[in-house]
Amino acid sequence: MNLWQFLSEPAILMGCVVMIGLLVQRKTINQMISGTIKAVVGFLLVLAGVEFLADSLLPLETMLRKIFGMQTITVHSVDQLVNASLLAYGTSATLIFAFGFLVNVLLARFTPFKYIHLSAHVSFFYAGLIAALLTVGTDLSTTHIIWIGSLMLGIYLTLSSAMVAPFMKYIPGDHSFTLGHSSSIICVVSGLLGKLVGNKEKDLEKIELPARLGFLRETIPALTLIMMLFFIMVTLFAGKDFVELQVSAHKDWLLYALLQGLKFGVGITILTTGVRMLLTEVIPAFHGIAEKVVPNSTPGFDLPLLFPQHPTSVIVGFFCSLVASVIGMIVLGIIQYPVVVFPALIPTFFTGAAAAIFGNATGGRRGAVMGATLNGFILIFGQAFLLPFVGNYETVMRVLSEPDYTFYGPIIGWLLHQF
């Protein structure tokens, strides 16, 4: 049995956390088995929902590249990206991921920063980024890369969760957790920006709609319909023939656009179901850990847990970030920047939503729009600055480069190249 392989599996890690929490609370065997299985299933549902959403967005990137006359990069699933990262820096990334989480737990136990980052899939990709930066930017041995990378990851997991925690009080809903996601920098900046320039009384989620459009207040129908219309528009601009030959595997362009929008809705439904299951089981179990193992600690969960209560912010954030990223891409083209980049739609959607949610919480509509727009610029310019420092991790970063990657990554890469 490969212990590291078990511990590096996010679902198993989450199950261990829940089981430990129930064990220290002296729950019965029945309660432990039931609670652990429900938590793992809920976690896998969240991952499946995120993957479903991501896979539904990937064809948009191919079509938008065609519209803007750029070289197309076809990625059929998020699993391809995981495999690419494993091939490039798999051993280092996996060990950095495992030891980095241990460092996070130790820091939460023995420092004032009582936050445990539980978004394991997010941690894994950040571990890959750290492995890539240290491998490309230094002459360190693999052993030193693993130990230094583990310290870097553990510190990042702890402090990024701690940074976001003070802003969670502005987000309506459950305040028993913080955000454990690689959008922490834009969440904080959007929250501060909203306070400076916005008015939280003008809440984006409280926009009045006519009675005949009341269905748009429901998360799943609203997001599904908007994405169906967006797919149709992008498909028309890309060209029906191109879509049917290069993207949809000869399926009718209109049918394909409608099905992709519906697939997005399926992803939201799976995600929402998983969120409910996960919170129901993990929060009580984590209280056991907080009481006995890491006193007064707070869990850091994945970003999509906030989506069901903020459907308008999710869509506004996505579109504002996308427009800003396209503008940034054009600017880079005009100045003939040597690295050609394109908006990465998966992080544009998820982190654009995060920026809008936090901006709206502290500054209403203006805070949401400004935060999400800034997010788009950070994503596109940061991606251009980051890619020269990551070697074979470039493919992953072209598709999954989120704000914490594109903000901290270029800074770390530049500093490493100074020595």
Secondary structure, DSSP 8 states (H G I E B T S, - for coil): --HHHHHTSHHHHHHHHHHHHHHHTT--HHHHHHHHHHHHHHHHHHHHHHHHHHHHHHHHHHHHHHHTT--------HHHHHHHHHHHHHHHHHHHHHHHHHHHHHHHHHSS--EEE--HHHHHHHHHHHHHHHHHH----HHHHHHHHHHHHHHHHHHHHHHHGGGGGGSSS--S-EE-STTHHHHHHHHHHHHHH--TTS-GGG----GGGGGGGSHHHHHHHHHHHHHHHHHHHH-HHHIIIIISTT--HHHHHHHHHHHHHHHHHHHHHHHHHHHHHHHHHHHHHHHHTSTT-EEEE-GGGGGGG-HHHHHHHHHHHHHHHHHHHHHHHHTT-SS-----HHHHHHHHHHHHHHHHHHHHHHHHHHHHHHHHHHHHHHHHHHGGGSGGGHHHHHHH--HHHHHHHHHHHHHHTT-
